[in-house]
């Protein structure tokens, strides 16, 4: 069958020929189209006979877009093949692609290649190969992309067999002197699996690396992870180690970081962390530690240093359960520390809490730090069935006593100024005479005479002789007069002693000693006297 059409320089023509005989079927197709300056052609053949089926063809386009397509295919009792090639071009852009596929009763092979360019600014190529055979498989992939000064490269290889596999690959990104590379690997064989990946980079003056590995052997596993980052303002690294076996789990993680910057002064910071964990069916232990510090030095001379440190430990088992927490904080020269522990063992159960504060805010005499500590605990001794409770008390007394001493000294100074007053001095000097006048006003003799008449009336009702009453009243009079005389002397002596102590400035240290030396004899003399002698 033939078709033909013309219009000036434009033309359409096609020819189709088919034949069928004892040798098989044959088909040929040919077509041409021309429109203005664009022209397209098509040629294809098909044959089918006792040996199988084959076909091939070519398609072309001539215009501002140039295109060419070629294909071949075949099929017989044991093999199937297919091949396709494409070429295209428009101005500075060119594309070339070729693909082949071969399939047999027990295998498959595939290959694809491509290349594309856009003048000198961008290009892309790839090469992919896949092979499948009984119980085996392999694949190779290569990609390359260039855009301006950037280059991206990908490579991967796979080898697989029965109960065995190996996969490796890498990916690169390059821009001038900057580069980031990522590699990976996965292996499996004989009930053992291993996976690794690594990233290394150098970008804009920073360096980084990251490595991870997983290994599985039977029912056990091991994991490691490392990371590093280094730049001018910031740096950090961390490490993780983990192992898993039946009924046992271990984890170890460490983190470090520091950085500095300059903005209205210099600022720097450091950070450290550590975490440990161990777990078993009947035991658990963990430890978490973290430290952070910040230093700031401003342009105006102001400096600030801040630190924070805490740690927590935990142990759990059927025999004992313990947990403890410690926190330390510091701001310049001021510090605050806190500790707490809770425990339950075979011997005892309890909780303990303590806190310490160091500062010079309350020290008016110097800039040295003072320490204040408060602690308390609650314990139960299981062996002796004894309970001990300690309420919060001041453990370290030097700073507290020093504050008390300052108060006492200030009171003594005020008292000294008060005694140095002329009017007060006159009153202290007149104090013994005032006591003597007070004793005279008591009229002891009159009171004794009155009491004598009372006892005289009493003897008339009871059998008591007048001589006994007179003897008792005489002894009582002598005792009272001696006591009042001694009291007057001691008051006068105590006033003079108090004045001397205040003038010497040793009131807090010697007051108690003087009181014991001079007052205790008076008390003993008072208690040793007999008030009634019958």
Buried (B, 14 or more C-beta within 10 A) or exposed (E): EEEEEEEEEEBBBBBEEEEEEEEBEBBBBBBBBBEEEEBBBBBBBBBBEEEBBBBBBBBBBBEEEEBBBBBBBBBEEEEBBBBBBBBBBEEEEBBBBBBBBBBEEEEBBBBBBBBBBBEEEBBBBBBBBBBBEEEEBBBBBBBBBBEEEEBBBBBBBBBBEEEEBBBBBBBBBBBEEBBBBBBBBBBBEEEEBBBBBBBBBBBEEBEBBBBBBBBBEEEEBBBBBBBBBBBEEBBBBBBBBBBBEEEEBBBBBBBBBBBBEEEEBBBBBBBBBBBBBBBEEEEBBBBBBBBBBBBBBEEEEEEEEBBBBBBBBBBBEEEEBBBBBBBBBBEEEEBBBBBBBBBBEEEBBBBBBBBBBBBEEEBEEEEEBBBBBBBBBBBBEEEEEEEEEEEEEEEBEEBEEEBEEBEBEEEBEEBBEEBEEEEBEEEBEEBBEEBEEEBEEEEBEEBBEEBBEEBEEEEEEEEBEEEEBEEBBEBBBEBBEEBBEBBBEBBBEBBEBBBEBBEEEBBBEBBEEBEEEEEEEBEEEEEEEEEEEE
